[in-house]
Amino acid sequence: MNRPPIDAETDNPDITEIIQEKLLDAEIPGFQAEFDPFEAERLGAFKEDALSEKDALDSTIDHTAEVEDERD
């Protein structure tokens, strides 16, 4: 697993222990473990790879044009 870089804030042993406890709690069926944004980022939970709003709109317009071409 890739770990984020360690700096003064993330090198806190209490944070590491809290995250480990939450990960164990998350394995309990039905239990909803909550992670704050810092904890989630530390775990590498989020990688932003979504389309921008403009790209999404552009792709919709392209798709609509293709459908219209197929109907002709």
C-alpha positions as CSV (number, residue, x, y, z in Angstrom):
1,M,0.0,0.0,0.0
2,N,1.3,3.4,-0.9
3,R,1.6,5.7,2.1
4,P,1.4,9.5,1.9
5,P,4.4,11.5,2.9
6,I,5.0,11.8,6.6
7,D,5.2,15.3,8.0
8,A,4.9,16.7,11.5
9,E,1.1,16.3,11.6
10,T,0.9,12.8,10.1
11,D,3.8,11.5,12.2
12,N,1.6,11.7,15.3
13,P,1.4,8.2,16.9
14,D,-2.0,8.9,18.3
15,I,-3.4,9.6,14.9
16,T,-2.0,6.3,13.6
17,E,-3.5,4.4,16.5
18,I,-6.9,6.1,16.0
19,I,-6.9,5.2,12.3
20,Q,-6.0,1.6,13.0
21,E,-8.8,1.3,15.5
22,K,-11.3,2.8,13.0
23,L,-10.1,0.3,10.3
24,L,-10.8,-2.6,12.7
25,D,-14.2,-1.1,13.5
26,A,-14.9,-0.8,9.8
27,E,-14.6,-4.6,9.5
28,I,-17.6,-5.1,11.8
29,P,-20.7,-5.8,9.7
30,G,-23.2,-3.0,10.0
31,F,-20.9,-0.7,11.8
32,Q,-20.3,2.6,10.1
33,A,-16.8,3.9,10.9
34,E,-16.4,7.5,10.2
35,F,-13.1,9.0,8.9
36,D,-12.5,12.7,8.8
37,P,-10.9,14.1,5.6
38,F,-7.4,14.1,7.0
39,E,-7.7,10.4,8.1
40,A,-9.2,9.5,4.7
41,E,-6.4,11.3,2.8
42,R,-3.8,9.6,5.0
43,L,-5.3,6.2,4.0
44,G,-5.3,7.2,0.3
45,A,-9.0,6.8,0.1
46,F,-9.6,9.5,-2.4
47,K,-8.1,10.0,-5.8
48,E,-9.7,12.8,-7.7
49,D,-10.1,11.6,-11.3
50,A,-13.6,12.8,-12.2
51,L,-14.4,14.7,-15.3
52,S,-14.6,18.5,-15.0
53,E,-18.1,19.9,-15.4
54,K,-17.2,21.2,-18.8
55,D,-15.8,17.9,-20.0
56,A,-19.0,16.1,-18.8
57,L,-21.2,18.6,-20.6
58,D,-19.1,18.3,-23.8
59,S,-19.3,14.5,-23.7
60,T,-23.1,14.7,-23.4
61,I,-23.4,17.0,-26.4
62,D,-21.2,14.7,-28.4
63,H,-23.3,11.7,-27.5
64,T,-26.5,13.5,-28.4
65,A,-25.0,14.4,-31.8
66,E,-24.0,10.7,-32.4
67,V,-27.6,9.5,-31.6
68,E,-29.1,12.1,-34.0
69,D,-26.7,10.9,-36.8
70,E,-27.8,7.3,-36.3
71,R,-31.4,8.2,-36.7
72,D,-30.9,9.8,-40.1
